[in-house]
Amino acid sequence: MVAMKMQINGKAVEACGGEFFGVKNPATGELIEQVPRGTEEDVAAAVEAASSAFAGWAAASPQQRGGVLYRTAEIVRQRKDELAALLTQEQGKPLAEARNEIEGFAHVLEYYCGLAGSLRGDFIPVPGNGYAFTVKNPLGVCAAIIPWNMPALIMGWKIAPALISGNTFVLKPASNTPLTNLNLASIFGEAGLPAGVLNVVTGPGETAGEGLVRSPDVRKISFTGEARTGKRVAELAARGMKRVTLELGGSDPMLVCDDADLESAAAGALRGRFYNCGQTCTAVKRLYVFESIAEEFTKKLETGIRSLRIGNGLEKNTSIGPLNNRHQWEYIKELTSEIEEKDSGRIITGGKVPAFKGSDKGYFFEPTLVSDVPGDSRLLKEEVFGPLLPMVTVKDLDEAIEEANSTSYGLGASIWTKDLDRARTGCEQLNAGIIWVNQHMKIAPEVPFGGVKESGFGRENGPDALSEYLETKTIMLKT
Ligand code: NAD
């Protein structure tokens, strides 16, 4: 098998140590590719390339930079099907979801390309015979460390605002899903991105990842991943006084009031929880349903869950693929066994490793709905990154909001109601970075995205993300 290479200074290279690691298909267990195991030496080479490329890229006009992003998006759209198939193979998600993700990557590039002409500072009148203005400068070398659940989309969220602002970049993909990232990075080169502007180092978080955070020449780290890893990254970054964006875990609540459109709420919960096999940061991870409609809502949701077809994401009719890795699979199995052992909930549907031809080769688990979950259950306290949905009944909105706010996370939350007052109360009192009304997990490159509390800080997407990659310089003139 030919090993895929990293990308440093516009060249495809192996790791300095000459070692590789395998990337496996989570649906079949088959080895897809070997990828270089990057070391701190490789990180240093990538950062040096990015540093050397910085002056030229920062001097290019935003419109020239936007042109490269636009051409990259065009090529990505032309190759959507092959990129989506690769993403499905390494990540496990159904092809339709993989295509959405690749389109999302292209869309975010196009969006920031459109903002190229909006990069500007302010004019500020000041007392006396002078004035002040601000200019916005790129930071220098920026780096991103990303997870395996949505590798293409998250890569786009970080790279597009950073590059359009004139920064150069080093990306460290997750070890389970580096292949789509490497392919996308090479497309930037085809689209005319100068050598060294975007570099990709593959390898373990503890060496390649920490190497990037420690590197004195990296000015900004944008991290997406678990809260625990995010804290480690933030601690290391603080030592080098680096700017940091942290997009961490979530445990999004979904509140279903007694006046909600139950058909659409059940469809929202189904998609919100089981899209990407439940491995989405803003997935519906806790359901709070008014007692009076709980039975009817449960029936609708159960019917929806039973209609999902589990299988290899490459197969046409698959609506839910495998979990991405053994660690997550074991975790979901452990949580489910605990429900039975501790009598801490009632499994309405699912709860098992499915049995179909070939299922023993992959990390499959049935989409599962659990009711009567006690408040101290791990299903409600931890971030459950998989196809398990705990449901709790509540008597009214006050109780639902109190329960919803009772975790350390604060990424997203949704309220389902036709009553404007209730919707407003939810928007005001739910403690999260994004509140949805009568929908969940709707995300767009135009709209700021990010969390509060242990879900992190900083914002991606929208114009807000540009300020994460720009420094304000104030100039005061006396005439
Ligand atoms: P993870 O924290 O284990 O790994 C994320 C990345 O960090 C990987 O590239 C990994 O190699 C690297 N890493 C690991 N240890 C490191 C270290 N010591 N120093 C530097 N880098 C290190 O997370 P994961 O399991 O890959 O992803 C799942 C998590 O990501 C979930 O918690 C999910 O909610 C979160 N997530 C958040 C968002 C968001 O936007 N808020 C989006 C997607 C995923």
Residues whose N, C-alpha, C, O or C-beta is under 5 A from the ligand:
A	BS01	NAD	I145 I146 P147 W148 K172 P173 A174 S175 G203 P204 G205 E206 G209 E210 T224 G225 E226 A227 T229 R232 E247 L248 G249 G250 C281 S455
